[in-house]
Amino acid sequence: MTSPQSLPVARIANVVALAATGLVAAGCDPVFDVAGSFFPAWMLCLVVGGALAALLRLVFARVGVEPYLGPLPLVYGCLGALLTMATWLVFFRT
């Protein structure tokens, strides 16, 4: 069993390790040029995923499926995340 005083130290160590991993992995992100300015690829995927989710919302409303969906912010948030990750896999997988 761990002492109550060692728990915050372990939590801080985990946060530091996670932050260091994120900083090191940030250099691996593909970057592309848009009108002379460089953007990370995840930003493009986020915009495409959000636009596709908004487009699908219009389709769902037109077809009449939207009233039968669960909590709409959760459904469309998850749909946006799914489409963002799918865009990443289609265009930037290695």
Biopython code that builds the backbone (N, CA, C, O; Angstrom):
import numpy as np
from Bio.PDB.StructureBuilder import StructureBuilder

atoms = [
    (1, "MET", "N", (0.836, -1.179, 0.000)),
    (1, "MET", "CA", (0.000, 0.000, 0.000)),
    (1, "MET", "C", (0.882, 1.243, 0.000)),
    (1, "MET", "O", (1.896, 1.284, 0.697)),
    (2, "THR", "N", (0.509, 2.238, -0.764)),
    (2, "THR", "CA", (1.300, 3.460, -0.851)),
    (2, "THR", "C", (0.882, 4.427, 0.240)),
    (2, "THR", "O", (-0.262, 4.435, 0.695)),
    (3, "SER", "N", (1.830, 5.228, 0.636)),
    (3, "SER", "CA", (1.509, 6.239, 1.643)),
    (3, "SER", "C", (0.784, 7.400, 0.969)),
    (3, "SER", "O", (0.960, 7.630, -0.227)),
    (4, "PRO", "N", (-0.022, 8.127, 1.723)),
    (4, "PRO", "CA", (-0.774, 9.247, 1.137)),
    (4, "PRO", "C", (0.129, 10.345, 0.569)),
    (4, "PRO", "O", (-0.281, 11.083, -0.327)),
    (5, "GLN", "N", (1.359, 10.454, 1.090)),
    (5, "GLN", "CA", (2.253, 11.506, 0.617)),
    (5, "GLN", "C", (2.900, 11.145, -0.713)),
    (5, "GLN", "O", (3.282, 12.045, -1.460)),
    (6, "SER", "N", (3.038, 9.864, -1.037)),
    (6, "SER", "CA", (3.686, 9.479, -2.286)),
    (6, "SER", "C", (2.734, 9.563, -3.474)),
    (6, "SER", "O", (3.189, 9.594, -4.617)),
    (7, "LEU", "N", (1.429, 9.601, -3.234)),
    (7, "LEU", "CA", (0.463, 9.671, -4.323)),
    (7, "LEU", "C", (0.591, 10.959, -5.138)),
    (7, "LEU", "O", (0.615, 10.874, -6.366)),
    (8, "PRO", "N", (0.675, 12.148, -4.532)),
    (8, "PRO", "CA", (0.843, 13.357, -5.356)),
    (8, "PRO", "C", (2.151, 13.360, -6.147)),
    (8, "PRO", "O", (2.192, 13.868, -7.268)),
    (9, "VAL", "N", (3.210, 12.801, -5.581)),
    (9, "VAL", "CA", (4.495, 12.749, -6.280)),
    (9, "VAL", "C", (4.371, 11.855, -7.510)),
    (9, "VAL", "O", (4.886, 12.196, -8.574)),
    (10, "ALA", "N", (3.700, 10.726, -7.379)),
    (10, "ALA", "CA", (3.512, 9.828, -8.517)),
    (10, "ALA", "C", (2.636, 10.477, -9.581)),
    (10, "ALA", "O", (2.890, 10.325, -10.776)),
    (11, "ARG", "N", (1.620, 11.189, -9.155)),
    (11, "ARG", "CA", (0.744, 11.860, -10.116)),
    (11, "ARG", "C", (1.512, 12.953, -10.870)),
    (11, "ARG", "O", (1.351, 13.095, -12.082)),
    (12, "ILE", "N", (2.334, 13.714, -10.171)),
    (12, "ILE", "CA", (3.142, 14.749, -10.817)),
    (12, "ILE", "C", (4.120, 14.119, -11.796)),
    (12, "ILE", "O", (4.327, 14.644, -12.890)),
    (13, "ALA", "N", (4.722, 13.004, -11.416)),
    (13, "ALA", "CA", (5.652, 12.318, -12.311)),
    (13, "ALA", "C", (4.939, 11.836, -13.568)),
    (13, "ALA", "O", (5.498, 11.919, -14.662)),
    (14, "ASN", "N", (3.721, 11.336, -13.431)),
    (14, "ASN", "CA", (2.957, 10.904, -14.600)),
    (14, "ASN", "C", (2.621, 12.074, -15.518)),
    (14, "ASN", "O", (2.707, 11.947, -16.739)),
    (15, "VAL", "N", (2.243, 13.205, -14.946)),
    (15, "VAL", "CA", (1.913, 14.377, -15.749)),
    (15, "VAL", "C", (3.155, 14.880, -16.484)),
    (15, "VAL", "O", (3.073, 15.236, -17.659)),
    (16, "VAL", "N", (4.287, 14.912, -15.817)),
    (16, "VAL", "CA", (5.530, 15.359, -16.449)),
    (16, "VAL", "C", (5.919, 14.414, -17.577)),
    (16, "VAL", "O", (6.321, 14.865, -18.650)),
    (17, "ALA", "N", (5.805, 13.111, -17.350)),
    (17, "ALA", "CA", (6.135, 12.137, -18.396)),
    (17, "ALA", "C", (5.209, 12.279, -19.595)),
    (17, "ALA", "O", (5.662, 12.197, -20.737)),
    (18, "LEU", "N", (3.937, 12.487, -19.358)),
    (18, "LEU", "CA", (2.979, 12.660, -20.451)),
    (18, "LEU", "C", (3.275, 13.938, -21.229)),
    (18, "LEU", "O", (3.219, 13.930, -22.459)),
    (19, "ALA", "N", (3.585, 15.023, -20.548)),
    (19, "ALA", "CA", (3.900, 16.285, -21.219)),
    (19, "ALA", "C", (5.180, 16.160, -22.037)),
    (19, "ALA", "O", (5.258, 16.677, -23.151)),
    (20, "ALA", "N", (6.182, 15.480, -21.491)),
    (20, "ALA", "CA", (7.436, 15.290, -22.228)),
    (20, "ALA", "C", (7.212, 14.445, -23.475)),
    (20, "ALA", "O", (7.798, 14.721, -24.521)),
    (21, "THR", "N", (6.381, 13.432, -23.378)),
    (21, "THR", "CA", (6.069, 12.605, -24.543)),
    (21, "THR", "C", (5.372, 13.427, -25.611)),
    (21, "THR", "O", (5.679, 13.290, -26.795)),
    (22, "GLY", "N", (4.443, 14.275, -25.213)),
    (22, "GLY", "CA", (3.747, 15.125, -26.169)),
    (22, "GLY", "C", (4.679, 16.107, -26.854)),
    (22, "GLY", "O", (4.542, 16.358, -28.051)),
    (23, "LEU", "N", (5.625, 16.666, -26.113)),
    (23, "LEU", "CA", (6.563, 17.606, -26.708)),
    (23, "LEU", "C", (7.508, 16.915, -27.684)),
    (23, "LEU", "O", (7.833, 17.476, -28.730)),
    (24, "VAL", "N", (7.943, 15.723, -27.360)),
    (24, "VAL", "CA", (8.845, 14.984, -28.239)),
    (24, "VAL", "C", (8.105, 14.524, -29.492)),
    (24, "VAL", "O", (8.658, 14.593, -30.590)),
    (25, "ALA", "N", (6.873, 14.060, -29.349)),
    (25, "ALA", "CA", (6.111, 13.548, -30.482)),
    (25, "ALA", "C", (5.601, 14.666, -31.381)),
    (25, "ALA", "O", (5.209, 14.399, -32.517)),
    (26, "ALA", "N", (5.593, 15.906, -30.910)),
    (26, "ALA", "CA", (5.094, 17.012, -31.730)),
    (26, "ALA", "C", (5.949, 17.238, -32.957)),
    (26, "ALA", "O", (5.458, 17.769, -33.953)),
    (27, "GLY", "N", (7.206, 16.854, -32.917)),
    (27, "GLY", "CA", (8.076, 17.010, -34.068)),
    (27, "GLY", "C", (7.789, 16.015, -35.169)),
    (27, "GLY", "O", (8.313, 16.166, -36.272)),
    (28, "CYS", "N", (6.978, 15.001, -34.913)),
    (28, "CYS", "CA", (6.669, 13.981, -35.901)),
    (28, "CYS", "C", (5.441, 14.308, -36.727)),
    (28, "CYS", "O", (5.103, 13.560, -37.645)),
    (29, "ASP", "N", (4.772, 15.393, -36.428)),
    (29, "ASP", "CA", (3.531, 15.741, -37.098)),
    (29, "ASP", "C", (3.809, 16.281, -38.495)),
    (29, "ASP", "O", (4.644, 17.172, -38.650)),
    (30, "PRO", "N", (3.118, 15.755, -39.529)),
    (30, "PRO", "CA", (3.323, 16.308, -40.867)),
    (30, "PRO", "C", (2.836, 17.752, -40.937)),
    (30, "PRO", "O", (1.830, 18.109, -40.324)),
    (31, "VAL", "N", (3.550, 18.568, -41.682)),
    (31, "VAL", "CA", (3.226, 19.973, -41.821)),
    (31, "VAL", "C", (3.056, 20.266, -43.309)),
    (31, "VAL", "O", (3.812, 19.753, -44.134)),
    (32, "PHE", "N", (2.069, 21.088, -43.652)),
    (32, "PHE", "CA", (1.852, 21.428, -45.051)),
    (32, "PHE", "C", (1.718, 22.937, -45.196)),
    (32, "PHE", "O", (1.432, 23.647, -44.232)),
    (33, "ASP", "N", (1.930, 23.414, -46.418)),
    (33, "ASP", "CA", (1.949, 24.837, -46.712)),
    (33, "ASP", "C", (0.594, 25.279, -47.254)),
    (33, "ASP", "O", (0.099, 24.723, -48.235)),
    (34, "VAL", "N", (-0.004, 26.286, -46.609)),
    (34, "VAL", "CA", (-1.262, 26.870, -47.079)),
    (34, "VAL", "C", (-1.029, 28.371, -47.226)),
    (34, "VAL", "O", (-0.873, 29.079, -46.230)),
    (35, "ALA", "N", (-1.006, 28.850, -48.452)),
    (35, "ALA", "CA", (-0.823, 30.265, -48.761)),
    (35, "ALA", "C", (0.416, 30.842, -48.074)),
    (35, "ALA", "O", (0.382, 31.954, -47.547)),
    (36, "GLY", "N", (1.500, 30.083, -48.084)),
    (36, "GLY", "CA", (2.758, 30.561, -47.533)),
    (36, "GLY", "C", (2.910, 30.392, -46.040)),
    (36, "GLY", "O", (3.947, 30.760, -45.487)),
    (37, "SER", "N", (1.911, 29.847, -45.369)),
    (37, "SER", "CA", (1.988, 29.633, -43.925)),
    (37, "SER", "C", (1.889, 28.139, -43.648)),
    (37, "SER", "O", (1.078, 27.442, -44.258)),
    (38, "PHE", "N", (2.708, 27.652, -42.735)),
    (38, "PHE", "CA", (2.746, 26.222, -42.452)),
    (38, "PHE", "C", (1.769, 25.870, -41.335)),
    (38, "PHE", "O", (1.738, 26.524, -40.292)),
    (39, "PHE", "N", (0.975, 24.830, -41.568)),
    (39, "PHE", "CA", (-0.011, 24.357, -40.608)),
    (39, "PHE", "C", (0.231, 22.888, -40.329)),
    (39, "PHE", "O", (0.638, 22.151, -41.227)),
    (40, "PRO", "N", (-0.011, 22.442, -39.096)),
    (40, "PRO", "CA", (0.084, 21.005, -38.827)),
    (40, "PRO", "C", (-1.079, 20.266, -39.476)),
    (40, "PRO", "O", (-2.165, 20.823, -39.638)),
    (41, "ALA", "N", (-0.852, 19.031, -39.840)),
    (41, "ALA", "CA", (-1.861, 18.249, -40.554)),
    (41, "ALA", "C", (-3.093, 17.990, -39.697)),
    (41, "ALA", "O", (-4.198, 17.886, -40.228)),
    (42, "TRP", "N", (-2.925, 17.882, -38.377)),
    (42, "TRP", "CA", (-4.087, 17.605, -37.537)),
    (42, "TRP", "C", (-5.087, 18.748, -37.596)),
    (42, "TRP", "O", (-6.286, 18.533, -37.417)),
    (43, "MET", "N", (-4.603, 19.970, -37.847)),
    (43, "MET", "CA", (-5.511, 21.112, -37.919)),
    (43, "MET", "C", (-6.407, 20.996, -39.161)),
    (43, "MET", "O", (-7.601, 21.286, -39.102)),
    (44, "LEU", "N", (-5.822, 20.575, -40.271)),
    (44, "LEU", "CA", (-6.610, 20.353, -41.484)),
    (44, "LEU", "C", (-7.632, 19.241, -41.257)),
    (44, "LEU", "O", (-8.789, 19.368, -41.658)),
    (45, "CYS", "N", (-7.211, 18.162, -40.622)),
    (45, "CYS", "CA", (-8.123, 17.044, -40.359)),
    (45, "CYS", "C", (-9.263, 17.470, -39.436)),
    (45, "CYS", "O", (-10.396, 17.020, -39.609)),
    (46, "LEU", "N", (-8.979, 18.324, -38.466)),
    (46, "LEU", "CA", (-10.009, 18.807, -37.552)),
    (46, "LEU", "C", (-11.050, 19.642, -38.286)),
    (46, "LEU", "O", (-12.248, 19.511, -38.034)),
    (47, "VAL", "N", (-10.595, 20.496, -39.189)),
    (47, "VAL", "CA", (-11.526, 21.327, -39.958)),
    (47, "VAL", "C", (-12.374, 20.458, -40.888)),
    (47, "VAL", "O", (-13.585, 20.655, -40.994)),
    (48, "VAL", "N", (-11.739, 19.501, -41.559)),
    (48, "VAL", "CA", (-12.471, 18.620, -42.475)),
    (48, "VAL", "C", (-13.480, 17.771, -41.702)),
    (48, "VAL", "O", (-14.618, 17.614, -42.144)),
    (49, "GLY", "N", (-13.075, 17.220, -40.547)),
    (49, "GLY", "CA", (-13.979, 16.411, -39.740)),
    (49, "GLY", "C", (-15.167, 17.208, -39.226)),
    (49, "GLY", "O", (-16.290, 16.705, -39.218)),
    (50, "GLY", "N", (-14.936, 18.442, -38.798)),
    (50, "GLY", "CA", (-16.036, 19.297, -38.345)),
    (50, "GLY", "C", (-16.987, 19.665, -39.474)),
    (50, "GLY", "O", (-18.204, 19.688, -39.291)),
    (51, "ALA", "N", (-16.424, 19.951, -40.637)),
    (51, "ALA", "CA", (-17.276, 20.289, -41.786)),
    (51, "ALA", "C", (-18.111, 19.086, -42.230)),
    (51, "ALA", "O", (-19.288, 19.231, -42.561)),
    (52, "LEU", "N", (-17.506, 17.913, -42.237)),
    (52, "LEU", "CA", (-18.260, 16.712, -42.608)),
    (52, "LEU", "C", (-19.354, 16.393, -41.592)),
    (52, "LEU", "O", (-20.444, 15.964, -41.972)),
    (53, "ALA", "N", (-19.074, 16.597, -40.308)),
    (53, "ALA", "CA", (-20.095, 16.367, -39.277)),
    (53, "ALA", "C", (-21.250, 17.356, -39.435)),
    (53, "ALA", "O", (-22.410, 16.983, -39.262)),
    (54, "ALA", "N", (-20.944, 18.608, -39.760)),
    (54, "ALA", "CA", (-22.000, 19.596, -39.990)),
    (54, "ALA", "C", (-22.825, 19.233, -41.220)),
    (54, "ALA", "O", (-24.044, 19.404, -41.221)),
    (55, "LEU", "N", (-22.176, 18.739, -42.256)),
    (55, "LEU", "CA", (-22.877, 18.314, -43.455)),
    (55, "LEU", "C", (-23.777, 17.109, -43.165)),
    (55, "LEU", "O", (-24.908, 17.045, -43.647)),
    (56, "LEU", "N", (-23.275, 16.162, -42.382)),
    (56, "LEU", "CA", (-24.090, 15.006, -42.021)),
    (56, "LEU", "C", (-25.257, 15.393, -41.118)),
    (56, "LEU", "O", (-26.301, 14.741, -41.149)),
    (57, "ARG", "N", (-25.097, 16.441, -40.314)),
    (57, "ARG", "CA", (-26.216, 16.910, -39.508)),
    (57, "ARG", "C", (-27.355, 17.386, -40.399)),
    (57, "ARG", "O", (-28.524, 17.109, -40.132)),
    (58, "LEU", "N", (-27.003, 18.103, -41.457)),
    (58, "LEU", "CA", (-28.027, 18.548, -42.403)),
    (58, "LEU", "C", (-28.705, 17.358, -43.095)),
    (58, "LEU", "O", (-29.918, 17.356, -43.306)),
    (59, "VAL", "N", (-27.911, 16.365, -43.435)),
    (59, "VAL", "CA", (-28.470, 15.160, -44.076)),
    (59, "VAL", "C", (-29.399, 14.437, -43.103)),
    (59, "VAL", "O", (-30.492, 14.022, -43.489)),
    (60, "PHE", "N", (-28.980, 14.281, -41.850)),
    (60, "PHE", "CA", (-29.812, 13.604, -40.862)),
    (60, "PHE", "C", (-31.113, 14.359, -40.621)),
    (60, "PHE", "O", (-32.170, 13.747, -40.466)),
    (61, "ALA", "N", (-31.039, 15.687, -40.588)),
    (61, "ALA", "CA", (-32.255, 16.485, -40.388)),
    (61, "ALA", "C", (-33.186, 16.369, -41.579)),
    (61, "ALA", "O", (-34.402, 16.290, -41.408)),
    (62, "ARG", "N", (-32.632, 16.358, -42.786)),
    (62, "ARG", "CA", (-33.455, 16.269, -43.995)),
    (62, "ARG", "C", (-34.120, 14.908, -44.107)),
    (62, "ARG", "O", (-35.282, 14.814, -44.502)),
    (63, "VAL", "N", (-33.388, 13.847, -43.761)),
    (63, "VAL", "CA", (-33.930, 12.491, -43.854)),
    (63, "VAL", "C", (-34.933, 12.222, -42.740)),
    (63, "VAL", "O", (-35.832, 11.398, -42.903)),
    (64, "GLY", "N", (-34.788, 12.906, -41.612)),
    (64, "GLY", "CA", (-35.708, 12.716, -40.492)),
    (64, "GLY", "C", (-35.182, 11.777, -39.420)),
    (64, "GLY", "O", (-35.955, 11.268, -38.610)),
    (65, "VAL", "N", (-33.886, 11.545, -39.407)),
    (65, "VAL", "CA", (-33.274, 10.635, -38.432)),
    (65, "VAL", "C", (-32.931, 11.358, -37.129)),
    (65, "VAL", "O", (-32.887, 10.730, -36.071)),
    (66, "GLU", "N", (-32.691, 12.658, -37.192)),
    (66, "GLU", "CA", (-32.188, 13.407, -36.047)),
    (66, "GLU", "C", (-33.056, 13.301, -34.785)),
    (66, "GLU", "O", (-32.491, 13.219, -33.694)),
    (67, "PRO", "N", (-34.391, 13.298, -34.867)),
    (67, "PRO", "CA", (-35.173, 13.173, -33.628)),
    (67, "PRO", "C", (-34.965, 11.840, -32.896)),
    (67, "PRO", "O", (-35.256, 11.739, -31.705)),
    (68, "TYR", "N", (-34.472, 10.836, -33.588)),
    (68, "TYR", "CA", (-34.287, 9.520, -32.978)),
    (68, "TYR", "C", (-32.887, 9.312, -32.420)),
    (68, "TYR", "O", (-32.608, 8.274, -31.822)),
    (69, "LEU", "N", (-32.021, 10.268, -32.606)),
    (69, "LEU", "CA", (-30.667, 10.167, -32.066)),
    (69, "LEU", "C", (-30.681, 10.477, -30.577)),
    (69, "LEU", "O", (-31.639, 11.057, -30.066)),
    (70, "GLY", "N", (-29.628, 10.095, -29.890)),
    (70, "GLY", "CA", (-29.513, 10.354, -28.456)),
    (70, "GLY", "C", (-29.219, 11.816, -28.198)),
    (70, "GLY", "O", (-29.684, 12.678, -28.943)),
    (71, "PRO", "N", (-28.460, 12.112, -27.159)),
    (71, "PRO", "CA", (-28.097, 13.503, -26.885)),
    (71, "PRO", "C", (-27.271, 14.067, -28.052)),
    (71, "PRO", "O", (-26.169, 13.593, -28.330)),
    (72, "LEU", "N", (-27.812, 15.067, -28.715)),
    (72, "LEU", "CA", (-27.225, 15.560, -29.961)),
    (72, "LEU", "C", (-25.793, 16.082, -29.819)),
    (72, "LEU", "O", (-24.978, 15.806, -30.699)),
    (73, "PRO", "N", (-25.438, 16.825, -28.751)),
    (73, "PRO", "CA", (-24.034, 17.256, -28.655)),
    (73, "PRO", "C", (-23.073, 16.068, -28.567)),
    (73, "PRO", "O", (-21.977, 16.114, -29.125)),
    (74, "LEU", "N", (-23.477, 15.020, -27.878)),
    (74, "LEU", "CA", (-22.627, 13.839, -27.777)),
    (74, "LEU", "C", (-22.523, 13.122, -29.120)),
    (74, "LEU", "O", (-21.433, 12.720, -29.527)),
    (75, "VAL", "N", (-23.633, 12.963, -29.796)),
    (75, "VAL", "CA", (-23.647, 12.258, -31.081)),
    (75, "VAL", "C", (-22.814, 13.004, -32.113)),
    (75, "VAL", "O", (-21.968, 12.402, -32.775)),
    (76, "TYR", "N", (-23.039, 14.296, -32.259)),
    (76, "TYR", "CA", (-22.307, 15.046, -33.275)),
    (76, "TYR", "C", (-20.856, 15.293, -32.880)),
    (76, "TYR", "O", (-19.993, 15.399, -33.752)),
    (77, "GLY", "N", (-20.573, 15.387, -31.596)),
    (77, "GLY", "CA", (-19.176, 15.482, -31.148)),
    (77, "GLY", "C", (-18.397, 14.222, -31.470)),
    (77, "GLY", "O", (-17.266, 14.282, -31.953)),
    (78, "CYS", "N", (-19.017, 13.071, -31.196)),
    (78, "CYS", "CA", (-18.366, 11.795, -31.518)),
    (78, "CYS", "C", (-18.257, 11.593, -33.021)),
    (78, "CYS", "O", (-17.258, 11.057, -33.501)),
    (79, "LEU", "N", (-19.268, 12.015, -33.768)),
    (79, "LEU", "CA", (-19.220, 11.914, -35.220)),
    (79, "LEU", "C", (-18.105, 12.789, -35.781)),
    (79, "LEU", "O", (-17.391, 12.377, -36.695)),
    (80, "GLY", "N", (-17.954, 13.982, -35.242)),
    (80, "GLY", "CA", (-16.858, 14.858, -35.669)),
    (80, "GLY", "C", (-15.502, 14.253, -35.359)),
    (80, "GLY", "O", (-14.594, 14.315, -36.188)),
    (81, "ALA", "N", (-15.348, 13.663, -34.162)),
    (81, "ALA", "CA", (-14.084, 13.018, -33.810)),
    (81, "ALA", "C", (-13.798, 11.832, -34.727)),
    (81, "ALA", "O", (-12.666, 11.643, -35.172)),
    (82, "LEU", "N", (-14.830, 11.033, -35.008)),
    (82, "LEU", "CA", (-14.664, 9.887, -35.902)),
    (82, "LEU", "C", (-14.228, 10.337, -37.295)),
    (82, "LEU", "O", (-13.316, 9.751, -37.877)),
    (83, "LEU", "N", (-14.870, 11.366, -37.829)),
    (83, "LEU", "CA", (-14.528, 11.836, -39.163)),
    (83, "LEU", "C", (-13.152, 12.503, -39.195)),
    (83, "LEU", "O", (-12.446, 12.418, -40.200)),
    (84, "THR", "N", (-12.771, 13.165, -38.103)),
    (84, "THR", "CA", (-11.436, 13.748, -38.016)),
    (84, "THR", "C", (-10.371, 12.663, -38.058)),
    (84, "THR", "O", (-9.390, 12.782, -38.792)),
    (85, "MET", "N", (-10.557, 11.611, -37.280)),
    (85, "MET", "CA", (-9.577, 10.524, -37.252)),
    (85, "MET", "C", (-9.565, 9.740, -38.556)),
    (85, "MET", "O", (-8.511, 9.285, -39.000)),
    (86, "ALA", "N", (-10.726, 9.581, -39.166)),
    (86, "ALA", "CA", (-10.786, 8.893, -40.453)),
    (86, "ALA", "C", (-10.060, 9.702, -41.529)),
    (86, "ALA", "O", (-9.375, 9.129, -42.376)),
    (87, "THR", "N", (-10.204, 11.027, -41.501)),
    (87, "THR", "CA", (-9.487, 11.874, -42.438)),
    (87, "THR", "C", (-7.983, 11.733, -42.255)),
    (87, "THR", "O", (-7.231, 11.680, -43.228)),
    (88, "TRP", "N", (-7.555, 11.672, -41.002)),
    (88, "TRP", "CA", (-6.127, 11.482, -40.716)),
    (88, "TRP", "C", (-5.651, 10.149, -41.295)),
    (88, "TRP", "O", (-4.600, 10.093, -41.932)),
    (89, "LEU", "N", (-6.400, 9.100, -41.084)),
    (89, "LEU", "CA", (-5.991, 7.786, -41.583)),
    (89, "LEU", "C", (-5.961, 7.728, -43.108)),
    (89, "LEU", "O", (-5.074, 7.100, -43.687)),
    (90, "VAL", "N", (-6.909, 8.368, -43.752)),
    (90, "VAL", "CA", (-6.965, 8.326, -45.219)),
    (90, "VAL", "C", (-5.799, 9.083, -45.829)),
    (90, "VAL", "O", (-5.200, 8.609, -46.794)),
    (91, "PHE", "N", (-5.459, 10.257, -45.288)),
    (91, "PHE", "CA", (-4.462, 11.105, -45.944)),
    (91, "PHE", "C", (-3.060, 11.035, -45.349)),
    (91, "PHE", "O", (-2.090, 11.283, -46.065)),
    (92, "PHE", "N", (-2.918, 10.708, -44.071)),
    (92, "PHE", "CA", (-1.604, 10.840, -43.435)),
    (92, "PHE", "C", (-1.078, 9.577, -42.771)),
    (92, "PHE", "O", (-0.106, 9.650, -42.019)),
    (93, "ARG", "N", (-1.683, 8.425, -43.022)),
    (93, "ARG", "CA", (-1.138, 7.213, -42.401)),
    (93, "ARG", "C", (0.177, 6.864, -43.063)),
    (93, "ARG", "O", (0.413, 7.167, -44.233)),
    (94, "THR", "N", (1.030, 6.215, -42.278)),
    (94, "THR", "CA", (2.357, 5.878, -42.824)),
    (94, "THR", "C", (2.527, 4.393, -42.948)),
    (94, "THR", "O", (3.578, 3.927, -43.388)),
]
sb = StructureBuilder()
sb.init_structure("model")
sb.init_model(0)
sb.init_chain("A")
sb.init_seg("    ")
for serial, (resi, resn, name, xyz) in enumerate(atoms, 1):
    if name == "N":
        sb.init_residue(resn, " ", resi, " ")
    sb.init_atom(name, np.array(xyz, "f"), 0.0, 1.0, " ", f" {name:<3s}", serial, name[0])
structure = sb.get_structure()
